[in-house]
Structures are given as structure tokens and as C-alpha cells.
Amino acid sequence: MNSGMHGFHLGTGDRRIIETDDARRIAECRAWVEELLHEKLIVDRWHKGQVFAVTAKGYTVADDIRRAM
């Protein structure tokens, strides 16, 4: 997750998931990240709100969702 001169970017690895300048969309994305942090599904690796990693709990929840589909 990163904001800069060229807008807001949310991605994983080399893949961009969202790239936008829309304030409403940026607020939604930040809320998603905050919820994942709150639920301890991800951790802030650099403590700057830019790089996150999936926790063991996050992988377990992802596996549970996959199995339920």
C-alpha cells in the first residue's frame, strides 16, 4: 500500500490490485488493511504502513475460506 504523486497503489508481489486517485476508493482500501491488521491476519513489516506480510492466522483463514468455496 503506497500513496504518492501518482496516486494510491495496493498490490501483492509484482501485481497491482488497485491503482487510483479516488478519495473514496482510497478510504475503502485503507479500511480493508486496518481490518486485516486488527484481526491479526497481516502484520506491518516496516511499521510504515507500506509493506505487510500474511500471518499464520491469515494463512489459516485463507485456507478455511478456500475449503468453504
N, C-alpha and C positions, 0 to 999 in steps of 0.2 A: 504494500500500500504506500503510495507516494503522491504528494502534491507538488507541483512546480509551475514553471512558466507555461508549460504545455498542457496543463490540466491535471486531472486526478487519474492515477493508474492503479489497478488492482489486478494482480496476476499470480501465477504459480510457475516456478521454474522459468522457462523461456516463453511461456504462454501468457498473453494478456487476456484477462477475463473481462474487465471493464476499463474503458478509457473515456472520460467525459469531462465536460466543463459545467454540467448542470448541477446547480447547488442542491437541489432536492435529491438527485441520484447520489451525490457525494455523501449527503447526510445518511441516506439509507445504507450505503456501503460501510460507513464508519460505525453505524449501529450494529450491522452484522458482525463486524470484527469485535466490537465491545462485548456482544453477547457470547461469542466464541471464547473470548478471554475470561469473561465472568464464569462461564460453565467449565473452565479449565480444559477446553478442547484444543486450544492453541496457547503458546507462550510467546512473548515478545523477546526475540533473541538478542537484539541490540539495545533494548529499552528506549527506543526512539520512535516506536510506532511505525516502523518501516519493514522490518523483517520478522516473520513469525515462523514457528515450527509447530507441527502437529504433536500433541502429547500422546502418551499411551492410552489415556482415556479417550482422546479424539479418534484414534485408530479403532478402538473397541466400538465406539458409537458408529463410526462409518461402516464397520463390518456388520453390525447389527442392522443398520438401515439396508445394506446390500442384501442381506439374507431375507429381510422382510419384503423385498420387492418381487 
